[in-house]
Amino acid sequence: MNKTVSEEVKKMEDNFAKQKDFIEKEAARQAALRANDTMSRRQKVEERRLDEAVNTERERVRKEAREQIVEEEAAKAILEKTRDW
């Protein structure tokens, strides 16, 4: 009977060790997921900041281009008036 009890104890110890390993691996996996989520959030914030900077620069360039077009059209109009004189 002692042999049977010691075998059961051994099985229980093995199961406990397996459970402990599983819990540790699951905790590590959860920690990695949290780290990835944090990095993803930081990356998204950085991408939004970069997109905003790019959009601001594009708008500035468009505004300058529109101003140049208006100035060019005004200069052409002045040239045409001076030719008429």
CYANA upper distance limits for C-alpha pairs under 8 A (distance plus 0.5 A):
  1 MET  CA      5 VAL  CA      6.88
  2 ASN  CA      6 SER  CA      6.58
  3 LYS  CA      7 GLU  CA      6.60
  4 THR  CA      8 GLU  CA      6.73
  5 VAL  CA      9 VAL  CA      6.63
  6 SER  CA     10 LYS  CA      6.56
  7 GLU  CA     11 LYS  CA      6.69
  8 GLU  CA     12 MET  CA      6.62
  9 VAL  CA     13 GLU  CA      6.61
 10 LYS  CA     14 ASP  CA      6.63
 11 LYS  CA     15 ASN  CA      6.60
 12 MET  CA     16 PHE  CA      6.54
 13 GLU  CA     17 ALA  CA      6.65
 14 ASP  CA     18 LYS  CA      6.70
 15 ASN  CA     19 GLN  CA      6.59
 16 PHE  CA     20 LYS  CA      6.53
 17 ALA  CA     21 ASP  CA      6.67
 18 LYS  CA     22 PHE  CA      6.62
 19 GLN  CA     23 ILE  CA      6.57
 20 LYS  CA     24 GLU  CA      6.66
 21 ASP  CA     25 LYS  CA      6.58
 22 PHE  CA     26 GLU  CA      6.49
 23 ILE  CA     27 ALA  CA      6.54
 24 GLU  CA     28 ALA  CA      6.68
 25 LYS  CA     29 ARG  CA      6.59
 26 GLU  CA     30 GLN  CA      6.58
 27 ALA  CA     31 ALA  CA      6.63
 28 ALA  CA     32 ALA  CA      6.66
 29 ARG  CA     33 LEU  CA      6.70
 30 GLN  CA     34 ARG  CA      6.70
 31 ALA  CA     35 ALA  CA      6.67
 32 ALA  CA     36 ASN  CA      6.60
 33 LEU  CA     37 ASP  CA      6.59
 34 ARG  CA     38 THR  CA      6.64
 35 ALA  CA     39 MET  CA      6.65
 36 ASN  CA     40 SER  CA      6.40
 37 ASP  CA     41 ARG  CA      6.59
 38 THR  CA     42 ARG  CA      6.66
 39 MET  CA     43 GLN  CA      6.36
 40 SER  CA     44 LYS  CA      6.49
 41 ARG  CA     45 VAL  CA      6.64
 42 ARG  CA     46 GLU  CA      6.62
 43 GLN  CA     47 GLU  CA      6.52
 44 LYS  CA     48 ARG  CA      6.58
 45 VAL  CA     49 ARG  CA      6.67
 46 GLU  CA     50 LEU  CA      6.60
 47 GLU  CA     51 ASP  CA      6.50
 48 ARG  CA     52 GLU  CA      6.54
 49 ARG  CA     53 ALA  CA      6.75
 50 LEU  CA     54 VAL  CA      6.67
 51 ASP  CA     55 ASN  CA      6.53
 52 GLU  CA     56 THR  CA      6.56
 53 ALA  CA     57 GLU  CA      6.70
 54 VAL  CA     58 ARG  CA      6.62
 55 ASN  CA     59 GLU  CA      6.62
 56 THR  CA     60 ARG  CA      6.70
 57 GLU  CA     61 VAL  CA      6.71
 58 ARG  CA     62 ARG  CA      6.62
 59 GLU  CA     63 LYS  CA      6.58
 60 ARG  CA     64 GLU  CA      6.73
 61 VAL  CA     65 ALA  CA      6.62
 62 ARG  CA     66 ARG  CA      6.65
 63 LYS  CA     67 GLU  CA      6.69
 64 GLU  CA     68 GLN  CA      6.63
 65 ALA  CA     69 ILE  CA      6.67
 66 ARG  CA     70 VAL  CA      6.72
 67 GLU  CA     71 GLU  CA      6.61
 68 GLN  CA     72 GLU  CA      6.45
 69 ILE  CA     73 GLU  CA      6.60
 70 VAL  CA     74 ALA  CA      6.63
 71 GLU  CA     75 ALA  CA      6.57
 72 GLU  CA     76 LYS  CA      6.64
 73 GLU  CA     77 ALA  CA      6.66
 74 ALA  CA     78 ILE  CA      6.74
 75 ALA  CA     79 LEU  CA      6.67
 76 LYS  CA     80 GLU  CA      6.64
 77 ALA  CA     81 LYS  CA      6.78
 78 ILE  CA     82 THR  CA      6.71
 79 LEU  CA     83 ARG  CA      6.69
 80 GLU  CA     84 ASP  CA      6.89
 81 LYS  CA     85 TRP  CA      7.23
